Amino acid sequence: MSLKLREWVTTLGIDGALYKTLHSTNPIENLNGLIAHYTHDVKRWKDGHMLLRWIGSALHEAAGGFRCVRGFPEMKRLVRALMQRVQPDSLVQLKVA
């Protein structure tokens, strides 16, 4: 973990098992691999909406195989800390089809 990210995580008050989980890149690498496996047969991406649909389908298929995040009870504290640092006007809202 980079020093900058370590300082940021510490500033948010994250420690214990959740810190260890966020410290590793394994969860996101695993997710990226599952998405790549699910979408490997697509030869031509028509547009961004098609890409979002395929990634959404891949996440839905992969969701059953995920284990619980170590330190998940601390996630509420993480979300609260992040929301305190984000201006409500800067949140992007996406339309869900």
C-alpha positions as CSV (number, residue, x, y, z in Angstrom):
1,M,0.0,0.0,0.0
2,S,1.3,3.4,-0.9
3,L,2.2,5.9,1.9
4,K,-0.5,8.3,0.6
5,L,-3.2,5.7,0.7
6,R,-2.1,4.5,4.1
7,E,-2.4,8.0,5.5
8,W,-5.8,8.4,3.9
9,V,-7.1,5.1,5.4
10,T,-5.7,6.0,8.8
11,T,-7.3,9.5,8.6
12,L,-10.7,7.8,8.1
13,G,-10.2,5.8,11.2
14,I,-10.0,2.4,9.6
15,D,-8.1,-0.3,11.4
16,G,-8.3,-4.0,12.3
17,A,-9.6,-6.5,9.8
18,L,-11.1,-4.0,7.4
19,Y,-7.7,-2.2,7.2
20,K,-6.1,-5.5,6.3
21,T,-8.7,-6.2,3.6
22,L,-8.4,-2.7,2.1
23,H,-4.6,-3.0,2.3
24,S,-4.6,-5.8,-0.2
25,T,-5.3,-5.5,-4.0
26,N,-6.5,-9.1,-4.1
27,P,-10.3,-8.4,-3.8
28,I,-10.3,-6.0,-6.8
29,E,-7.9,-8.1,-8.8
30,N,-10.2,-11.1,-8.2
31,L,-13.3,-9.1,-9.3
32,N,-11.5,-7.8,-12.5
33,G,-10.5,-11.4,-13.4
34,L,-14.1,-12.6,-13.0
35,I,-15.4,-9.7,-15.2
36,A,-12.7,-10.5,-17.8
37,H,-13.7,-14.2,-17.8
38,Y,-17.4,-13.4,-18.2
39,T,-16.9,-10.9,-21.0
40,H,-14.1,-12.7,-22.9
41,D,-16.3,-13.8,-25.8
42,V,-17.5,-10.3,-26.7
43,K,-15.7,-9.3,-29.9
44,R,-17.3,-5.9,-30.5
45,W,-18.5,-3.4,-27.9
46,K,-21.2,-1.2,-29.5
47,D,-21.3,1.5,-26.9
48,G,-20.9,2.3,-23.2
49,H,-24.4,1.1,-22.4
50,M,-23.5,-2.4,-23.7
51,L,-20.4,-2.4,-21.6
52,L,-22.3,-1.4,-18.5
53,R,-24.9,-4.1,-19.1
54,W,-22.2,-6.8,-19.5
55,I,-20.3,-5.7,-16.4
56,G,-23.6,-5.6,-14.5
57,S,-24.4,-9.1,-15.6
58,A,-20.8,-10.3,-14.7
59,L,-21.1,-8.8,-11.2
60,H,-24.5,-10.4,-10.8
61,E,-23.1,-13.8,-11.8
62,A,-20.0,-13.4,-9.6
63,A,-21.9,-12.2,-6.5
64,G,-22.8,-15.7,-5.4
65,G,-19.1,-16.7,-5.2
66,F,-18.0,-13.8,-3.0
67,R,-17.2,-14.3,0.6
68,C,-17.9,-11.8,3.3
69,V,-15.4,-9.0,3.6
70,R,-13.2,-9.3,6.6
71,G,-14.0,-6.4,8.9
72,F,-17.4,-5.8,7.3
73,P,-19.0,-4.5,10.6
74,E,-16.6,-1.5,10.3
75,M,-18.0,-0.6,6.8
76,K,-20.7,1.6,8.3
77,R,-18.0,3.7,10.0
78,L,-16.1,3.9,6.7
79,V,-19.2,5.1,4.8
80,R,-20.0,7.7,7.5
81,A,-16.4,9.0,7.3
82,L,-16.5,9.2,3.5
83,M,-19.8,10.9,3.5
84,Q,-18.5,13.6,5.9
85,R,-15.7,14.4,3.4
86,V,-17.9,14.5,0.3
87,Q,-20.1,17.4,-0.6
88,P,-23.6,16.3,-1.5
89,D,-23.6,18.3,-4.7
90,S,-20.5,16.4,-6.0
91,L,-22.2,13.0,-5.9
92,V,-23.0,11.6,-9.3
93,Q,-26.3,9.9,-9.8
94,L,-26.7,7.4,-12.5
95,K,-30.0,6.3,-14.1
96,V,-30.6,2.6,-13.6
97,A,-32.5,1.0,-16.4
